Structure formats: C-alpha cells, structure tokens
Amino acid sequence: MKFPPLTSGILLKRYKRFLADIRLDNGREVTAHCANPGSMLGVAIEGARVWVANHEGSKRKLKWSWELIELKEFSPPALVPINTTNPNKIIAEALEKKIIPELATYTQIIPEQKYGDKSRIDFLLKREGKPDCYLEIKNVHLRRSQAPLAEFPDSKTARGLKHLQELQKIVEGGKRAILLFVVQRSDCQKFTAAADLDPSYAKGLKQAQQAGVEILVWDCEVTTSEIVLRKALQFIP
C-alpha cells in the first residue's frame, strides 16, 4: 500500500480521538485527522516525529492526515502507521497477489459481507468445492516490552469479543473462519493477547481458537513511502 507524499513534523498532542496537533518542520502548526478511534496506547507520544499527508484541493474538512509515527522506545526505532483502516487495504492487496499461503487458493474475494448479528466480515472468500472462508482483520500496533512482542487489544474491546463469538458460530456451521492480526510494525517477532488490558478478550481468543477459529498473524515492512505485508509471526495463546 503506497502512502501519498508525506511531510514530517512533531506531534504536539492527540485529542478528541480524531484530532492531532502537529508542528511541521517548517514551523507551521496544523491540525490533522487521526484515523484511529482507539486508545493509541504507546503510539501517541507527544514530542515524537510524525509524518502527515496533505489533502489541499480536496473537500475534506481537515486538509492534513496523520499517517506515521517514529517510536524510539526500543532499538532500533520503529516506524508505525497509526491509521486503523490500513490493514484491510494491505490484506486486499495480499489476497490479490496470493501472498498468504493459507488463503491463496480462493478465487473470489468479497469485502464487507454481512453476517452474524448485524455485523460485517472484512472478507468473504469463496472457491467452488470448498467451504466459504470468513476472514476478520484486526489492526495491531502495541508493543510494551523489550521482548519483541506485539499485543492486542490496547484497551477493552466489547466489539472484538463479539466478533470472536460470531466467528465461532461460523465454524460450528461447518464453514471456515480466520482471524488475521496485522501488526503495523516490523520490530516484533511474536504476538499475544494483552490479557491485563482486556482479560475477557484474551479468554475469548483462546476459546475461539479451541473451537476451530484459525489465528494468523503477519507483520509489515514500513517506510515513509509504503507499507506492505512482510512475514508471519508466532502466536502465543
């Protein structure tokens, strides 16, 4: 996934969930859209270097969007995209290019398919002669320890727990269900649930896996020009 041309600056503050004040390298201060409604634990560090895209000429209310942050807590520093809509775009490209072995045989890719209790699955995958595959995508950006360990979620997620329960029902109905965690950084080697932040989700994730929901984790290669799926990571239940 290519980024638009980016401009660097310093994060002054992130507030009201969707807003971030940023001082560009030329000294100008701008308010940028923050496409991340979550807690952003560990990725909204005031004073950190960030990159933003300019949308002058568009009908957008905010002409800047915050795309990347450089985190220096661990060595080497990590470039981390903050936009939670990226993973679906990244996986759409990966599905077309058949990068993920477990998903390479499907011939039909249907995004945003309705299912369950007023929910939408990120991708419904089909192939004649095979059970349908329901693919749910989750964004991951959290790393808290010197150990190269990615974690999800970064706060309590009732919606995420609901998705786990609905994926289990898919499996019980004889179809395939996969939960794919996309780690938007390249400095982690393993992945686990953040049980201290949301014990209910951590328990639900184990139950879903035991029920037959498949868990996949992939990280990304990130530069200031693009982000692409890189390699599979180990999942630690």
N, C-alpha and C positions, 0 to 999 in steps of 0.2 A: 504494500500500500504506500503510495507516494504522498509525501506532505507537500502542501503548497510552499512557495518561498517563505522562509521563516526569518524573523528578526529577534535578536537576543536582548535580554534585559534582566532586571532583578525583581523578584516577587516582593511586593510590599505587604500585601495581605490578601487573603481569600475570605469572602464573607457572603452571607445570604445564599449560600450553596452554589449559586451560578455566577458569581461575580469575583473578579480578581483585579486588584490594582497593581500595575507593573510600571517600573521606571525603565524605559528603553535606554540603550547605550548612548543615545544622543541627548539624554537628559529629559526627554519628554515623558510625562506620566499619562498612562492610558488605563481605561477600564476595559478588561477583556471578558468575554464569555467563557465560563468554566463548565465544560460539558462533562461534569461529574457530580451527581447529586449526593454521593456518599460522604462518609466522614473524612476521606482522604488522609487517613492516618499514615504518617510518615512520608507523604508526598506533597505536602503544602507547607514547606519550610520557608518561613519569611527570611529574606536575605539570600535565598538560593538563586542561582542563574536559571532562567527560564527562556523558552522560545515561543513566540506568538506569530500567528498568521494575520495578515491584513486583508480586509474584505471591502476596501473602498470601492464604491461603484455598485455595490450590491444593495438590496433592500433591507439588509439586516439592521436591527436597532443598534447593536454593538458592532463596530467595524473591526474589532480585533477578537481573536480567539486564542486562548491559551492551549498549547499543544504538548510541550515538553518541559521537564524539569531535570536539572542535574543534581544528583544526590551524592554527597561526599562523605556520608557516614561510614561507608565501607570502602575498602580499597580493592580494585581501582574504582573511581567514581562511576556511577551508573546513570545513563540517560533513560528516563522513564516517561512514556507518554501518559497523560492524565485523562484523555478522552475515553470514556467508557463505551462509546459506540465503535471504536476501532476494532475490537475483536471480531465482531460479526463481518466486517469488511475483510479482515485478514483471512478469516476462515472461508468466506465466499471465494476468495482468490485461490486458497489452498485446495478447496474442493474441485474447482475447475481444473487445476493443474495436477490433481490427484497426488498431492504431497503426503497425505496421511494414509499409511498403508491400510489401516482398519476400515477406511471409508472409500478406498479407491475403486471399488467395483460397482458403485451405484451409478446409474445412468441418468437419473432425474433428480434435480435439486429444487425443492420448493421452499422458499423462505416464508417466514411469518405465517405458519399454518395454524389455524385454530384447533385447540384440543382441550381436553380436561374441563375444569371448572372455570370457564371464561378466561382461559389462558391461550397464549400463542407459543408454539415451539419455534425456536430460531430457524431450524431447517428440518424439513421432512425429506428423507432420502428414499428413493424407490429404485427397484430393478425387478424386472419380470422374473418370477420364480423364487424371489426372496421376500422374507417378511419386511414390512416397512421399518425404517430406522428413524427414530425421533432423536434429534440432536439438539441439546441445550448448551448454550455457550455462556461461560462466566468470565468476567474480567478479573484479573489478579494483578495487584501492584505492590502488595505489602511484603516487606522483609524487615524483621526486627532484630535479628541476632547476627553475630559474626559467622555463625554457621550459614552456608549459602542455602537458606530455607525460605521458600515462598509460602505465604499463608493466605487463606480465605475463610471467612469474610473479615473485613476490617471493622465491622460493627454488627449488631444483631440484625438478622435479615429474615423476617417472617415470610416474605415473598420467596426467598431462596428455599426455605423449608417446604413451602407449598409446592414448589417445582419438584423437589425431591420426591415428595409423596405422589405427585401425579406421574412422574417417570416410573415409579414402582408399579403403578396401575397399568401402565403401558406394557411392562414386562409380564405382568400377571395375565394380560390379554393375549399373550403369545407373540408380541412384537418386540423389536429391539429398541432399547433406549440407551443413549450415551450422554454423559455429562462431560463436556470438554472445557477444561480450565485453561485460559490463555494468559500466560504470565508476560505482561508487557515490560519485560526487562531481561537482561542476559547474564545476570550475576548470581543466579540461583541454580542449584543442582537437584534439589528435591522440593516436594510440595506436601503440605499437610493442612488439615483444618485448624483454624485458630480457636481451639476449644475454650480458652479462657475468655475470649471475646463473645462467643456465642456457643455455649455448650449444647444447646438444642440442635443447632445446625450440625455440629460435629457428630453428635449421636445419630442424627438423621442420615448423614452421609455414609456412615458405617452400615446402617440398616439398609440403605438403598443399594449399596454395593453387595451386601449379603443376599439381597433379594434378586440380584441379577442385573442391576443397572451398571453399565460399564463406565469406568472412570479413566479419562485420558487427560494428560497434562502436557502442554507444549510451551516452550519459551519463545522469545522473539529476538531477532537481531535488530538493534535500533541505532539509527543515525539521524542527523538533522535533516536528511532528505527523504528517508523512507523507514518503514517498519515491515519486516517480513517474518513469517513463521520459521523457526530455526530447528529445534530438536525436541524430542520427547524427554520429559523429566520423570523421575521416580515419584510415585505417590505413596506416602506413608500414612496408612489408615490411623 
